[in-house]
Amino acid sequence: MKIKVAKLGKSEVEIEGELPADNFEAYFTVALKKIGENFELDGFRKGKVPENVLVSKVPEISILEEMANLALNDYYPRILSGEIQSEKSDAVGRPEISITKLARKNPLGFKIKTAVLPIIKLPDYKDIAKKIISEITDAEKNIAVTEKDLEDTIMDIRKSRAPKKHMAAPTEVGVPTEVGKEEVPKEIPELNDEFVQSLGPFTDVTDFKTKLKENIKLEKENQQKEKTRLKIIEKMIDASEMELPEILINAELDKILYRMDSDVTQMGLKFEDYLKQLKKTEEDLRKEFRNDAEKKAKLALILNEISKVEKIVADEEQVAKEIRAILEHYKDADPERVKMHAENVLTNEKIFQFLENL
């Protein structure tokens, strides 16, 4: 395979190459089979359409694109590992791939732009963590749950369990209409043994209050922990030095917008309509969240570097348990991506535990 690697600056590289025609053609049958798995045609069961029929029914460009996708999925890791070219590359983030030549019985031409791990000058992260933790006050260390905390939480729970009744909003002439109707709580349920037993495995009101108090305390402790970690994160980001690849910033922006899109969709809205209400474009949001994306990308690189320096890795048993839990809820998720996510989350947690216990 012909491979040419060009350094673009900002820790980014462009890999240009051609996969020989014979190697590319070898993916034809595999690509056709994969397309056929979901292909539906009258007279045939789904996934059971013969190959010769598929060839006549599926546009050639669709087959070629699937061939290219399969081929690059196989060869890209081999290019990075140094198996195909002599230089090994520590690539990070999702690559930007463009096809430059795509035809049957011809070489597959491609360009891959990707980021490589930049040189990172880490700050004295141990000193930063020690200093911030030393500034935690006694009140913050010894978290207490007041009676008001308990009673306010109980009231919120009771209100959330109150049955709702519909109240129609009046029109301009004072005639009620179904349009604009709102829900208002009926009578709030009484706090008694029967009510708390309907909420979970509680024996009575006293048991419920005891366990609720423990949960409130745990939540407050977690909030305090997150607050301390955020201070450590901000300080480490400000004190570190690196040349941040643009690809990593864009990847973080994609994640932010994807989460927004998902949240808006769950509310029953279309993301396009939501943007119209805001009077903003997707590009406007990318500009607004760029600073957040930069911080997230920097933090990921800093934590990755600390894990290497301190030789911190996630526990294999915990990773396997986390993978099982995720795949149980998201059955269509890519197992390899789930594994990477689990390893990353658990490794980062171990890094913070390490910093908190210096």
C-alpha positions in Angstrom: 0.0 0.0 0.0 1.2 3.5 -0.9 1.2 5.7 2.2 2.2 9.3 2.6 2.0 11.1 6.0 2.1 14.9 6.2 2.3 16.9 9.4 -0.3 19.7 9.5 0.6 21.5 12.7 -1.5 21.6 15.9 -0.7 17.9 16.5 -2.6 16.9 13.4 -1.5 14.7 10.5 -2.9 13.8 7.1 -2.5 10.3 5.8 -2.9 9.9 2.1 -2.8 6.5 0.4 -4.1 3.9 -2.0 -5.3 0.4 -1.2 -4.3 -1.9 -4.2 -7.2 -2.9 -6.4 -7.0 -6.6 -5.5 -7.1 -5.8 -1.8 -10.1 -3.5 -2.3 -12.0 -5.9 -4.5 -11.7 -8.6 -1.8 -14.3 -6.6 0.1 -17.0 -6.9 -2.6 -18.7 -10.1 -1.3 -18.4 -9.0 2.3 -20.0 -5.6 1.6 -22.8 -7.2 -0.5 -23.5 -9.6 2.3 -23.7 -6.8 4.9 -26.0 -4.8 2.8 -28.2 -7.9 2.2 -28.7 -8.4 5.9 -31.2 -5.5 6.0 -32.3 -5.5 2.4 -36.1 -6.1 1.9 -37.5 -7.2 -1.5 -40.9 -8.7 -2.3 -40.8 -12.4 -2.7 -37.8 -12.8 -0.4 -37.4 -13.0 3.4 -35.4 -10.1 4.9 -31.7 -11.0 4.7 -32.2 -13.9 2.3 -32.0 -12.1 -1.1 -29.6 -14.0 -3.4 -26.3 -12.3 -4.3 -27.1 -12.0 -8.0 -30.4 -10.3 -7.3 -28.8 -7.9 -4.8 -26.2 -6.9 -7.4 -29.0 -6.0 -9.8 -31.1 -4.1 -7.2 -28.5 -2.3 -5.1 -26.9 0.8 -6.7 -23.2 0.1 -7.3 -22.2 3.3 -5.4 -23.8 1.9 -2.3 -21.8 -1.3 -2.6 -18.6 0.7 -3.2 -19.2 2.9 -0.2 -19.7 -0.1 2.0 -16.6 -1.7 0.6 -14.6 1.4 1.4 -16.0 1.6 4.9 -15.1 -2.0 5.6 -11.6 -1.7 4.0 -10.6 1.4 5.9 -12.0 0.0 9.2 -9.6 -2.9 8.7 -6.5 -1.0 7.4 -6.6 2.2 9.5 -5.5 0.6 12.8 -2.8 -1.3 10.9 -1.5 2.0 9.4 -1.4 3.6 12.9 0.3 0.6 14.4 3.2 0.8 12.0 2.4 -2.5 10.4 1.9 -0.9 7.0 4.2 2.1 7.3 7.3 2.2 9.4 6.2 5.1 11.7 3.8 4.3 14.5 1.2 6.9 15.2 -0.5 7.7 18.6 -3.8 8.9 17.0 -6.5 10.3 19.2 -10.1 11.3 18.4 -12.3 10.3 15.4 -10.5 10.7 12.1 -11.9 12.7 9.2 -11.9 10.4 6.2 -12.4 11.4 2.5 -12.4 9.1 -0.5 -10.4 10.3 -3.5 -10.8 7.3 -5.8 -13.7 4.9 -5.8 -14.4 2.4 -8.6 -14.6 -1.3 -9.1 -11.4 -3.2 -9.8 -9.4 0.0 -9.1 -7.2 1.1 -6.1 -9.2 2.8 -3.3 -7.8 6.3 -2.9 -8.2 8.0 0.5 -7.1 10.9 2.7 -7.4 10.6 6.5 -6.9 13.6 8.7 -6.4 12.8 12.3 -4.9 14.1 15.5 -2.0 12.6 17.3 -1.2 12.9 21.0 0.4 16.3 21.5 3.4 16.9 23.8 1.8 17.9 27.1 3.6 19.8 29.8 1.8 18.7 32.9 1.5 21.1 35.9 2.4 19.9 39.5 -1.0 18.1 39.7 -0.2 16.6 43.1 0.5 20.0 44.6 -2.6 21.4 43.0 -4.8 18.7 44.5 -3.2 18.9 48.0 -3.6 22.7 48.1 -7.3 22.6 47.0 -8.2 19.7 49.4 -6.4 21.5 52.3 -8.7 24.5 51.7 -11.9 22.4 52.4 -13.6 23.8 55.5 -14.7 21.8 58.5 -18.3 22.5 57.6 -17.7 21.1 54.1 -15.9 18.0 55.5 -18.5 17.3 58.2 -21.7 17.5 56.1 -24.9 17.5 58.1 -28.5 17.0 57.1 -30.9 19.5 58.9 -34.5 18.9 59.7 -35.4 21.5 57.1 -33.5 19.5 54.4 -35.4 16.4 55.4 -38.8 18.1 55.5 -38.3 20.0 52.2 -37.3 16.8 50.4 -40.3 14.9 51.9 -42.7 17.7 50.7 -41.2 17.5 47.2 -41.8 13.8 47.1 -45.3 14.2 48.4 -46.1 16.8 45.8 -44.6 14.7 43.0 -46.9 11.8 44.0 -50.0 14.0 44.1 -52.6 13.1 41.5 -53.1 15.9 38.9 -56.3 17.4 37.7 -56.8 19.3 34.5 -57.7 22.9 34.5 -58.6 24.5 31.2 -57.1 27.9 30.4 -59.7 30.7 29.7 -59.9 32.1 26.2 -59.9 35.8 25.5 -63.6 36.0 26.0 -63.5 34.0 29.2 -64.8 30.7 27.8 -62.7 27.7 29.0 -61.1 25.7 26.2 -59.0 22.5 26.1 -56.2 24.5 24.4 -53.6 25.6 26.9 -55.0 23.4 29.7 -52.6 23.0 32.6 -52.2 20.4 35.3 -52.5 21.4 38.9 -51.9 19.1 41.9 -54.9 17.8 43.8 -54.6 17.2 47.5 -51.1 16.2 48.6 -51.0 12.7 50.0 -50.6 12.3 53.7 -47.2 11.1 55.0 -48.1 7.8 56.6 -46.8 4.1 56.6 -49.0 3.2 53.6 -47.6 6.1 51.5 -43.9 5.4 52.3 -44.4 1.7 51.6 -45.7 2.6 48.1 -42.4 4.4 47.4 -40.1 1.5 48.1 -39.0 -1.1 50.7 -39.7 1.0 53.8 -41.3 -0.5 56.9 -42.8 2.7 58.2 -42.4 6.5 58.3 -39.5 6.3 60.7 -37.6 3.9 58.5 -38.3 6.0 55.5 -37.0 9.2 57.2 -33.8 7.4 58.4 -33.0 6.1 54.9 -34.0 9.3 53.2 -31.7 11.3 55.5 -28.8 8.9 54.6 -29.5 9.5 50.9 -29.6 13.3 51.3 -26.3 13.1 53.1 -24.8 11.0 50.4 -26.0 13.4 47.7 -24.5 16.4 49.6 -21.2 14.5 49.9 -21.2 13.8 46.2 -21.9 17.4 45.4 -19.0 18.5 47.6 -16.8 16.0 46.0 -17.8 17.2 42.5 -17.2 20.8 43.6 -13.6 19.9 44.8 -12.9 18.0 41.7 -14.0 20.8 39.5 -11.6 23.2 41.3 -8.8 20.7 40.7 -9.8 20.3 37.0 -9.9 24.1 36.4 -6.5 24.6 38.0 -4.8 21.7 36.1 -6.2 23.0 32.8 -5.1 26.5 33.4 -1.6 25.4 34.4 -1.0 22.8 31.7 0.6 23.5 28.3 -0.2 21.8 25.0 -1.0 22.3 21.4 -4.6 21.3 21.3 -5.7 19.5 18.0 -8.8 21.1 16.3 -10.2 17.6 15.7 -10.5 16.9 19.4 -12.3 20.3 20.0 -14.8 19.4 17.2 -15.3 15.9 18.6 -16.3 17.4 22.0 -18.6 19.9 20.3 -20.3 17.0 18.4 -20.9 15.3 21.8 -22.3 18.5 23.3 -24.7 19.0 20.4 -25.7 15.3 20.3 -26.7 15.4 23.9 -28.7 18.6 23.4 -30.4 17.0 20.4 -31.3 13.9 22.4 -32.6 16.0 25.4 -34.8 18.1 23.1 -36.1 15.0 21.2 -37.0 13.4 24.5 -39.1 16.5 25.3 -41.1 15.8 22.1 -39.5 18.6 20.0 -37.5 18.6 16.9 -34.0 20.0 17.2 -34.5 22.3 14.2 -37.6 23.8 15.7 -35.8 24.3 19.0 -33.0 26.2 17.2 -35.6 28.4 15.5 -37.1 29.2 18.9 -33.7 30.2 20.1 -33.1 32.2 16.9 -29.8 30.4 16.6 -28.0 28.1 14.1 -26.0 25.0 15.0 -22.9 27.0 14.1 -23.9 29.6 16.7 -24.1 26.9 19.3 -20.7 25.5 18.3 -19.2 29.0 18.8 -20.9 29.3 22.2 -19.8 26.0 23.5 -16.3 26.1 22.0 -14.7 27.1 25.3 -16.4 24.2 27.1 -15.3 21.8 24.4 -11.7 23.0 24.6 -11.7 22.4 28.4 -13.1 18.9 28.0 -10.5 18.0 25.3 -7.7 19.3 27.4 -8.9 17.5 30.5 -9.1 14.2 28.6 -5.5 14.6 27.4 -4.3 15.6 30.9 -5.9 12.7 32.6 -4.6 10.3 29.9 -1.0 11.7 30.6 -1.4 11.4 34.4 -2.6 7.7 34.0 0.6 7.0 32.0 2.9 8.8 34.4 1.3 7.2 37.5 0.6 3.9 35.8 -3.1 4.0 36.8 -5.3 1.6 35.0 -8.9 0.5 35.5 -9.6 -2.7 37.3 -10.5 -5.4 34.7 -13.2 -6.9 36.8 -14.9 -3.5 37.3 -14.6 -2.8 33.5 -16.3 -6.1 32.6 -19.1 -5.4 35.2 -19.6 -1.9 33.7 -19.7 -3.2 30.2 -22.4 -5.8 31.1 -24.5 -3.1 32.8 -24.3 -0.8 29.7 -25.0 -3.5 27.2 -28.0 -4.6 29.3 -29.6 -1.1 28.8 -28.2 -0.4 25.3 -28.4 -3.7 23.5 -27.4 -2.2 20.1 -24.3 -0.5 21.4 -20.9 -1.3 19.8 -19.2 -3.5 22.4 -15.7 -2.1 21.5 -16.9 1.5 22.0 -18.6 0.5 25.3 -15.4 -1.1 26.5 -13.4 2.0 25.7 -16.0 4.2 27.5 -16.0 1.9 30.6 -12.2 1.9 30.7 -12.0 5.6 30.4 -14.6 6.4 33.0 -13.2 3.9 35.6 -9.6 5.0 35.0 -10.5 8.7 35.4 -12.3 7.8 38.7 -9.1 6.1 40.0 -7.0 9.1 39.0 -9.3 11.4 41.1 -9.2 9.0 44.0 -5.4 9.0 43.8 -5.3 12.8 43.8 -7.8 13.0 46.7 -5.8 10.7 48.9 -2.3 12.1 48.5 
